[in-house]
Amino acid sequence: MYEKSVYSEVDYMLNKIPIRDFLKIPPTYIQFLNNNRDDTKNYTANSFSRESYCLFLKIYLKYIASNEEKNKIDEILKINNLKEENKKKDKYNIENLFKKTNYVQDINKSLIETKEKWYDVILRKIKAFFKNKN
């Protein structure tokens, strides 16, 4: 289920398409959008959310688009999906992660650099004090 603003934005978009395409959408679906929309906001083309575009695309593919248009849109979506997957692979590639930061060297340094315990420091100073007295 989407937020009310998404239904409002989609309703606004659907009212901007040609009437021949609008009539292809079942009246019950239009009624559902009208019942669930938020009437308090005015929309412009630049203010639509990603969810609104996704819902509009679903409606367009299901009720309005021809088979040729559906095939073109599917190809575009597949290409976009592949681009996103490649970005994620590059971003989270193990080899690239270790190139950017040198975790192995940091771990080795922390293993080598062991700090002296506080009680060892006090004990050493007490021993040094008594050695100097003799």
N, CA, C and O atoms as a DFTB+ gen file, in Angstrom:
536 C
 N C O
     1  1       0.836      -1.173       0.000
     2  2       0.000       0.000       0.000
     3  2       0.888       1.246       0.000
     4  3       1.887       1.317       0.715
     5  1       0.517       2.176      -0.780
     6  2       1.271       3.422      -0.901
     7  2       0.691       4.496       0.018
     8  3      -0.398       4.347       0.574
     9  1       1.448       5.574       0.159
    10  2       0.956       6.726       0.913
    11  2      -0.099       7.455       0.079
    12  3      -0.174       7.283      -1.137
    13  1      -0.892       8.254       0.739
    14  2      -1.952       8.998       0.047
    15  2      -1.385       9.958      -0.997
    16  3      -2.002      10.184      -2.038
    17  1      -0.226      10.514      -0.720
    18  2       0.369      11.459      -1.665
    19  2       0.718      10.773      -2.991
    20  3       0.637      11.390      -4.053
    21  1       1.104       9.507      -2.923
    22  2       1.433       8.765      -4.145
    23  2       0.188       8.612      -5.009
    24  3       0.250       8.809      -6.223
    25  1      -0.926       8.268      -4.406
    26  2      -2.175       8.134      -5.163
    27  2      -2.585       9.477      -5.769
    28  3      -3.099       9.527      -6.886
    29  1      -2.361      10.541      -5.042
    30  2      -2.690      11.872      -5.562
    31  2      -1.831      12.218      -6.766
    32  3      -2.327      12.737      -7.766
    33  1      -0.544      11.927      -6.664
    34  2       0.374      12.227      -7.765
    35  2       0.029      11.405      -9.002
    36  3       0.048      11.917     -10.121
    37  1      -0.285      10.134      -8.795
    38  2      -0.644       9.278      -9.933
    39  2      -1.957       9.742     -10.554
    40  3      -2.091       9.758     -11.778
    41  1      -2.905      10.109      -9.740
    42  2      -4.172      10.644     -10.254
    43  2      -3.920      11.901     -11.078
    44  3      -4.510      12.080     -12.144
    45  1      -3.047      12.765     -10.587
    46  2      -2.688      13.984     -11.325
    47  2      -2.064      13.625     -12.680
    48  3      -2.401      14.220     -13.704
    49  1      -1.156      12.652     -12.672
    50  2      -0.506      12.234     -13.934
    51  2      -1.522      11.644     -14.910
    52  3      -1.487      11.927     -16.108
    53  1      -2.421      10.824     -14.384
    54  2      -3.405      10.189     -15.257
    55  2      -4.358      11.210     -15.871
    56  3      -4.852      11.009     -16.980
    57  1      -4.612      12.278     -15.173
    58  2      -5.484      13.325     -15.716
    59  2      -4.790      14.129     -16.816
    60  3      -5.445      14.902     -17.516
    61  1      -3.496      13.962     -16.976
    62  2      -2.748      14.681     -18.011
    63  2      -2.540      13.851     -19.283
    64  3      -2.046      14.376     -20.281
    65  1      -2.909      12.566     -19.261
    66  2      -2.733      11.739     -20.461
    67  2      -3.932      11.927     -21.394
    68  3      -4.977      12.416     -20.963
    69  1      -3.793      11.545     -22.664
    70  2      -4.923      11.670     -23.605
    71  2      -6.138      10.863     -23.130
    72  3      -5.999       9.822     -22.488
    73  1      -7.304      11.359     -23.454
    74  2      -8.551      10.752     -22.979
    75  2      -8.722       9.321     -23.509
    76  3      -9.294       8.474     -22.824
    77  1      -8.231       9.050     -24.719
    78  2      -8.361       7.688     -25.276
    79  2      -7.576       6.682     -24.432
    80  3      -7.984       5.527     -24.306
    81  1      -6.440       7.119     -23.850
    82  2      -5.664       6.241     -22.971
    83  2      -6.297       6.164     -21.580
    84  3      -6.304       5.107     -20.950
    85  1      -6.821       7.282     -21.114
    86  2      -7.455       7.325     -19.794
    87  2      -8.660       6.384     -19.741
    88  3      -8.911       5.755     -18.713
    89  1      -9.395       6.287     -20.831
    90  2     -10.592       5.441     -20.865
    91  2     -10.264       3.947     -20.843
    92  3     -11.153       3.132     -20.597
    93  1      -9.017       3.573     -21.095
    94  2      -8.597       2.168     -21.042
    95  2      -8.451       1.667     -19.605
    96  3      -8.455       0.461     -19.359
    97  1      -8.326       2.582     -18.678
    98  2      -8.164       2.210     -17.268
    99  2      -9.544       1.935     -16.686
   100  3     -10.462       2.731     -16.888
   101  1      -9.713       0.823     -15.967
   102  2     -11.036       0.509     -15.402
   103  2     -11.515       1.594     -14.435
   104  3     -10.729       2.111     -13.641
   105  1     -12.781       1.932     -14.500
   106  2     -13.337       2.967     -13.614
   107  2     -13.165       2.633     -12.127
   108  3     -13.026       3.534     -11.301
   109  1     -13.175       1.355     -11.793
   110  2     -13.000       0.984     -10.383
   111  2     -11.600       1.356      -9.887
   112  3     -11.428       1.723      -8.725
   113  1     -10.604       1.262     -10.767
   114  2      -9.243       1.635     -10.391
   115  2      -9.126       3.146     -10.208
   116  3      -8.477       3.622      -9.276
   117  1      -9.757       3.884     -11.100
   118  2      -9.770       5.351     -10.984
   119  2     -10.474       5.750      -9.688
   120  3     -10.024       6.654      -8.984
   121  1     -11.574       5.077      -9.378
   122  2     -12.298       5.356      -8.144
   123  2     -11.440       5.045      -6.916
   124  3     -11.465       5.783      -5.931
   125  1     -10.680       3.944      -6.983
   126  2      -9.771       3.585      -5.895
   127  2      -8.731       4.685      -5.673
   128  3      -8.456       5.057      -4.532
   129  1      -8.155       5.202      -6.753
   130  2      -7.180       6.299      -6.641
   131  2      -7.827       7.537      -6.018
   132  3      -7.238       8.180      -5.148
   133  1      -9.023       7.861      -6.461
   134  2      -9.720       9.043      -5.938
   135  2     -10.077       8.895      -4.463
   136  3     -10.039       9.870      -3.713
   137  1     -10.420       7.690      -4.048
   138  2     -10.786       7.465      -2.645
   139  2      -9.578       7.517      -1.714
   140  3      -9.719       7.866      -0.542
   141  1      -8.415       7.182      -2.212
   142  2      -7.225       7.085      -1.365
   143  2      -6.243       8.241      -1.515
   144  3      -5.163       8.218      -0.924
   145  1      -6.595       9.218      -2.276
   146  2      -5.648      10.312      -2.516
   147  2      -5.738      11.388      -1.448
   148  3      -6.694      11.468      -0.677
   149  1      -4.684      12.223      -1.440
   150  2      -4.584      13.335      -0.497
   151  2      -4.887      14.616      -1.269
   152  3      -4.171      14.952      -2.213
   153  1      -5.924      15.322      -0.883
   154  2      -6.360      16.512      -1.628
   155  2      -5.699      17.804      -1.170
   156  3      -6.002      18.870      -1.705
   157  1      -4.814      17.732      -0.205
   158  2      -4.272      18.957       0.380
   159  2      -3.063      19.515      -0.349
   160  3      -2.610      20.611      -0.019
   161  1      -2.531      18.807      -1.319
   162  2      -1.279      19.233      -1.940
   163  2      -1.477      19.486      -3.431
   164  3      -2.201      18.756      -4.107
   165  1      -0.829      20.522      -3.927
   166  2      -0.804      20.795      -5.362
   167  2       0.490      20.244      -5.939
   168  3       1.549      20.347      -5.321
   169  1       0.400      19.662      -7.121
   170  2       1.559      18.978      -7.689
   171  2       2.038      19.647      -8.954
   172  3       1.263      20.207      -9.730
   173  1       3.345      19.570      -9.136
   174  2       3.963      19.970     -10.394
   175  2       4.744      18.770     -10.892
   176  3       4.975      17.822     -10.142
   177  1       5.149      18.804     -12.140
   178  2       5.827      17.662     -12.748
   179  2       7.147      17.333     -12.061
   180  3       7.584      16.184     -12.106
   181  1       7.785      18.296     -11.433
   182  2       9.088      18.060     -10.810
   183  2       8.994      17.536      -9.386
   184  3      10.014      17.168      -8.803
   185  1       7.806      17.494      -8.815
   186  2       7.682      17.124      -7.410
   187  2       7.251      15.679      -7.184
   188  3       6.996      15.298      -6.041
   189  1       7.162      14.874      -8.218
   190  2       6.677      13.507      -8.063
   191  2       7.728      12.608      -7.422
   192  3       8.926      12.748      -7.671
   193  1       7.258      11.691      -6.600
   194  2       8.158      10.742      -5.943
   195  2       8.429       9.552      -6.859
   196  3       7.735       9.335      -7.852
   197  1       9.446       8.799      -6.500
   198  2       9.800       7.598      -7.266
   199  2       8.663       6.582      -7.229
   200  3       8.382       5.920      -8.228
   201  1       8.012       6.461      -6.076
   202  2       6.894       5.524      -5.947
   203  2       5.749       5.886      -6.894
   204  3       5.073       5.011      -7.434
   205  1       5.548       7.176      -7.083
   206  2       4.486       7.620      -7.988
   207  2       4.791       7.215      -9.420
   208  3       3.920       6.730     -10.143
   209  1       6.038       7.421      -9.818
   210  2       6.423       7.010     -11.170
   211  2       6.299       5.491     -11.341
   212  3       5.883       5.014     -12.397
   213  1       6.658       4.745     -10.312
   214  2       6.556       3.283     -10.392
   215  2       5.105       2.833     -10.532
   216  3       4.790       1.973     -11.354
   217  1       4.227       3.419      -9.725
   218  2       2.808       3.058      -9.805
   219  2       2.219       3.466     -11.155
   220  3       1.453       2.713     -11.756
   221  1       2.575       4.649     -11.625
   222  2       2.092       5.095     -12.932
   223  2       2.567       4.130     -14.030
   224  3       1.808       3.790     -14.937
   225  1       3.826       3.697     -13.936
   226  2       4.362       2.764     -14.929
   227  2       3.605       1.435     -14.886
   228  3       3.311       0.856     -15.932
   229  1       3.291       0.955     -13.689
   230  2       2.507      -0.281     -13.570
   231  2       1.156      -0.142     -14.253
   232  3       0.730      -1.025     -14.996
   233  1       0.492       0.971     -13.994
   234  2      -0.822       1.215     -14.611
   235  2      -0.683       1.314     -16.124
   236  3      -1.480       0.743     -16.868
   237  1       0.327       2.039     -16.568
   238  2       0.542       2.220     -18.001
   239  2       0.800       0.877     -18.675
   240  3       0.219       0.589     -19.722
   241  1       1.658       0.060     -18.090
   242  2       1.972      -1.244     -18.684
   243  2       0.760      -2.176     -18.694
   244  3       0.553      -2.921     -19.652
   245  1      -0.029      -2.134     -17.642
   246  2      -1.155      -3.058     -17.528
   247  2      -2.334      -2.682     -18.417
   248  3      -2.976      -3.556     -18.999
   249  1      -2.623      -1.383     -18.525
   250  2      -3.859      -0.981     -19.188
   251  2      -3.671      -0.218     -20.500
   252  3      -4.537      -0.295     -21.371
   253  1      -2.590       0.502     -20.667
   254  2      -2.494       1.433     -21.788
   255  2      -1.525       0.980     -22.873
   256  3      -1.840       1.081     -24.058
   257  1      -0.358       0.486     -22.491
   258  2       0.726       0.215     -23.445
   259  2       0.383      -0.913     -24.414
   260  3      -0.272      -1.893     -24.061
   261  1       0.857      -0.733     -25.659
   262  2       0.738      -1.801     -26.652
   263  2       1.852      -2.814     -26.393
   264  3       2.750      -2.570     -25.588
   265  1       1.783      -3.940     -27.077
   266  2       2.807      -4.972     -26.903
   267  2       4.195      -4.449     -27.269
   268  3       5.179      -4.764     -26.599
   269  1       4.269      -3.659     -28.318
   270  2       5.555      -3.087     -28.741
   271  2       6.117      -2.154     -27.666
   272  3       7.309      -2.186     -27.361
   273  1       5.244      -1.327     -27.103
   274  2       5.682      -0.422     -26.034
   275  2       6.112      -1.198     -24.787
   276  3       7.091      -0.843     -24.130
   277  1       5.368      -2.261     -24.470
   278  2       5.729      -3.088     -23.317
   279  2       7.114      -3.698     -23.498
   280  3       7.908      -3.733     -22.558
   281  1       7.405      -4.181     -24.712
   282  2       8.716      -4.766     -24.981
   283  2       9.830      -3.729     -24.844
   284  3      10.885      -4.019     -24.280
   285  1       9.598      -2.520     -25.360
   286  2      10.608      -1.462     -25.248
   287  2      10.850      -1.084     -23.796
   288  3      11.993      -0.916     -23.370
   289  1       9.774      -0.951     -23.047
   290  2       9.897      -0.582     -21.631
   291  2      10.614      -1.686     -20.851
   292  3      11.450      -1.402     -19.993
   293  1      10.283      -2.944     -21.152
   294  2      10.961      -4.058     -20.489
   295  2      12.463      -4.042     -20.772
   296  3      13.265      -4.297     -19.874
   297  1      12.842      -3.746     -22.002
   298  2      14.263      -3.664     -22.350
   299  2      14.953      -2.541     -21.586
   300  3      16.059      -2.716     -21.073
   301  1      14.298      -1.396     -21.514
   302  2      14.873      -0.261     -20.777
   303  2      15.032      -0.621     -19.300
   304  3      16.057      -0.312     -18.693
   305  1      14.026      -1.268     -18.726
   306  2      14.107      -1.657     -17.318
   307  2      15.209      -2.683     -17.080
   308  3      15.899      -2.624     -16.062
   309  1      15.381      -3.620     -18.005
   310  2      16.457      -4.608     -17.872
   311  2      17.824      -3.937     -17.928
   312  3      18.711      -4.263     -17.140
   313  1      17.993      -3.002     -18.858
   314  2      19.269      -2.281     -18.980
   315  2      19.542      -1.490     -17.703
   316  3      20.662      -1.503     -17.193
   317  1      18.535      -0.811     -17.190
   318  2      18.707      -0.044     -15.951
   319  2      19.045      -0.948     -14.769
   320  3      19.873      -0.594     -13.929
   321  1      18.404      -2.117     -14.707
   322  2      18.708      -3.076     -13.643
   323  2      20.151      -3.550     -13.724
   324  3      20.835      -3.638     -12.704
   325  1      20.615      -3.855     -14.928
   326  2      21.996      -4.288     -15.106
   327  2      22.976      -3.197     -14.703
   328  3      24.003      -3.484     -14.088
   329  1      22.672      -1.952     -15.042
   330  2      23.536      -0.841     -14.649
   331  2      23.619      -0.729     -13.138
   332  3      24.701      -0.539     -12.584
   333  1      22.478      -0.847     -12.470
   334  2      22.453      -0.765     -11.007
   335  2      23.230      -1.916     -10.372
   336  3      23.970      -1.717      -9.409
   337  1      23.058      -3.125     -10.918
   338  2      23.786      -4.275     -10.390
   339  2      25.285      -4.102     -10.566
   340  3      26.061      -4.435      -9.669
   341  1      25.698      -3.584     -11.717
   342  2      27.126      -3.359     -11.951
   343  2      27.687      -2.308     -11.005
   344  3      28.811      -2.446     -10.524
   345  1      26.919      -1.262     -10.736
   346  2      27.359      -0.244      -9.773
   347  2      27.561      -0.871      -8.395
   348  3      28.553      -0.598      -7.720
   349  1      26.611      -1.716      -7.985
   350  2      26.713      -2.363      -6.679
   351  2      27.910      -3.319      -6.645
   352  3      28.623      -3.386      -5.643
   353  1      28.127      -4.055      -7.731
   354  2      29.268      -4.967      -7.780
   355  2      30.572      -4.197      -7.664
   356  3      31.482      -4.618      -6.949
   357  1      30.670      -3.077      -8.360
   358  2      31.884      -2.266      -8.283
   359  2      32.060      -1.674      -6.895
   360  3      33.171      -1.633      -6.365
   361  1      30.979      -1.224      -6.320
   362  2      31.056      -0.586      -5.010
   363  2      31.445      -1.574      -3.914
   364  3      32.224      -1.235      -3.023
   365  1      30.910      -2.792      -3.972
   366  2      31.130      -3.770      -2.911
   367  2      32.101      -4.883      -3.304
   368  3      32.147      -5.921      -2.644
   369  1      32.868      -4.681      -4.359
   370  2      33.859      -5.655      -4.778
   371  2      34.944      -5.757      -3.705
   372  3      35.465      -4.737      -3.255
   373  1      35.279      -6.956      -3.301
   374  2      36.240      -7.167      -2.225
   375  2      37.597      -6.573      -2.567
   376  3      38.236      -5.963      -1.710
   377  1      38.039      -6.738      -3.781
   378  2      39.344      -6.203      -4.181
   379  2      39.362      -4.683      -4.080
   380  3      40.356      -4.108      -3.637
   381  1      38.287      -4.029      -4.481
   382  2      38.228      -2.570      -4.401
   383  2      38.140      -2.088      -2.957
   384  3      38.694      -1.045      -2.610
   385  1      37.455      -2.837      -2.133
   386  2      37.340      -2.437      -0.730
   387  2      38.713      -2.389      -0.064
   388  3      39.007      -1.458       0.686
   389  1      39.551      -3.387      -0.337
   390  2      40.856      -3.432       0.302
   391  2      41.856      -2.499      -0.357
   392  3      42.879      -2.173       0.245
   393  1      41.587      -2.066      -1.569
   394  2      42.472      -1.089      -2.209
   395  2      42.286       0.287      -1.576
   396  3      43.257       1.021      -1.391
   397  1      41.074       0.632      -1.252
   398  2      40.782       1.964      -0.723
   399  2      41.320       2.132       0.699
   400  3      41.871       3.180       1.037
   401  1      41.164       1.119       1.513
   402  2      41.675       1.195       2.881
   403  2      42.541      -0.018       3.142
   404  3      42.301      -1.091       2.589
   405  1      43.518       0.147       3.959
   406  2      44.450      -0.926       4.217
   407  2      44.171      -1.525       5.588
   408  3      44.895      -1.269       6.550
   409  1      43.103      -2.331       5.666
   410  2      42.691      -2.913       6.928
   411  2      43.729      -3.905       7.455
   412  3      43.946      -3.994       8.663
   413  1      44.360      -4.638       6.564
   414  2      45.314      -5.661       6.990
   415  2      46.480      -5.018       7.726
   416  3      46.894      -5.510       8.775
   417  1      47.012      -3.929       7.191
   418  2      48.117      -3.255       7.859
   419  2      47.672      -2.667       9.191
   420  3      48.430      -2.711      10.159
   421  1      46.489      -2.129       9.264
   422  2      45.979      -1.579      10.514
   423  2      45.852      -2.667      11.580
   424  3      46.175      -2.440      12.746
   425  1      45.385      -3.834      11.181
   426  2      45.246      -4.948      12.127
   427  2      46.618      -5.398      12.597
   428  3      46.816      -5.636      13.788
   429  1      47.572      -5.517      11.673
   430  2      48.919      -5.933      12.054
   431  2      49.560      -4.935      13.005
   432  3      50.216      -5.341      13.964
   433  1      49.388      -3.644      12.766
   434  2      49.942      -2.623      13.646
   435  2      49.345      -2.732      15.044
   436  3      50.058      -2.621      16.042
   437  1      48.040      -2.947      15.108
   438  2      47.405      -3.030      16.420
   439  2      47.838      -4.286      17.167
   440  3      47.886      -4.287      18.397
   441  1      48.152      -5.352      16.439
   442  2      48.628      -6.553      17.100
   443  2      50.045      -6.365      17.623
   444  3      50.381      -6.888      18.685
   445  1      50.866      -5.643      16.913
   446  2      52.255      -5.423      17.309
   447  2      52.337      -4.422      18.445
   448  3      53.103      -4.622      19.388
   449  1      51.576      -3.367      18.374
   450  2      51.625      -2.302      19.372
   451  2      50.742      -2.669      20.563
   452  3      49.569      -2.299      20.608
   453  1      51.305      -3.394      21.520
   454  2      50.548      -3.702      22.726
   455  2      50.963      -2.712      23.797
   456  3      52.152      -2.503      24.037
   457  1      50.002      -2.120      24.420
   458  2      50.279      -1.124      25.442
   459  2      50.563      -1.813      26.766
   460  3      50.051      -2.895      27.057
   461  1      51.385      -1.158      27.546
   462  2      51.738      -1.675      28.855
   463  2      50.566      -1.434      29.812
   464  3      49.940      -0.375      29.784
   465  1      50.284      -2.408      30.641
   466  2      49.191      -2.299      31.594
   467  2      49.522      -1.240      32.651
   468  3      50.696      -1.003      32.935
   469  1      48.525      -0.614      33.222
   470  2      48.720       0.470      34.184
   471  2      49.431      -0.014      35.441
   472  3      50.262       0.693      36.012
   473  1      49.092      -1.229      35.862
   474  2      49.734      -1.738      37.071
   475  2      51.188      -2.122      36.817
   476  3      52.009      -2.064      37.732
   477  1      51.518      -2.515      35.579
   478  2      52.912      -2.790      35.243
   479  2      53.737      -1.506      35.263
   480  3      54.897      -1.508      35.678
   481  1      53.134      -0.424      34.816
   482  2      53.822       0.874      34.815
   483  2      54.124       1.297      36.251
   484  3      55.237       1.738      36.538
   485  1      53.162       1.170      37.152
   486  2      53.354       1.550      38.559
   487  2      54.414       0.660      39.204
   488  3      55.295       1.142      39.916
   489  1      54.318      -0.642      38.946
   490  2      55.281      -1.580      39.516
   491  2      56.699      -1.263      39.035
   492  3      57.640      -1.291      39.827
   493  1      56.857      -0.965      37.755
   494  2      58.164      -0.635      37.197
   495  2      58.723       0.630      37.836
   496  3      59.915       0.692      38.140
   497  1      57.880       1.639      38.044
   498  2      58.336       2.883      38.662
   499  2      58.734       2.666      40.120
   500  3      59.709       3.253      40.589
   501  1      57.982       1.822      40.843
   502  2      58.332       1.525      42.239
   503  2      59.684       0.800      42.302
   504  3      60.531       1.129      43.132
   505  1      59.876      -0.181      41.427
   506  2      61.149      -0.904      41.390
   507  2      62.291       0.039      41.052
   508  3      63.361      -0.043      41.655
   509  1      62.076       0.934      40.090
   510  2      63.120       1.888      39.708
   511  2      63.425       2.834      40.855
   512  3      64.581       3.218      41.032
   513  1      62.430       3.223      41.638
   514  2      62.619       4.093      42.788
   515  2      63.517       3.433      43.839
   516  3      64.426       4.062      44.379
   517  1      63.242       2.138      44.119
   518  2      64.022       1.452      45.133
   519  2      65.421       1.107      44.649
   520  3      66.347       1.056      45.459
   521  1      65.605       0.867      43.355
   522  2      66.945       0.616      42.803
   523  2      67.797       1.865      42.925
   524  3      68.987       1.767      43.223
   525  1      67.227       3.020      42.706
   526  2      67.961       4.282      42.792
   527  2      68.324       4.617      44.246
   528  3      69.327       5.293      44.476
   529  1      67.552       4.173      45.215
   530  2      67.831       4.442      46.635
   531  2      69.041       3.651      47.109
   532  3      69.778       4.130      47.971
   533  1      69.266       2.464      46.578
   534  2      70.374       1.625      47.034
   535  2      71.621       2.050      46.420
   536  3      72.670       1.462      46.682
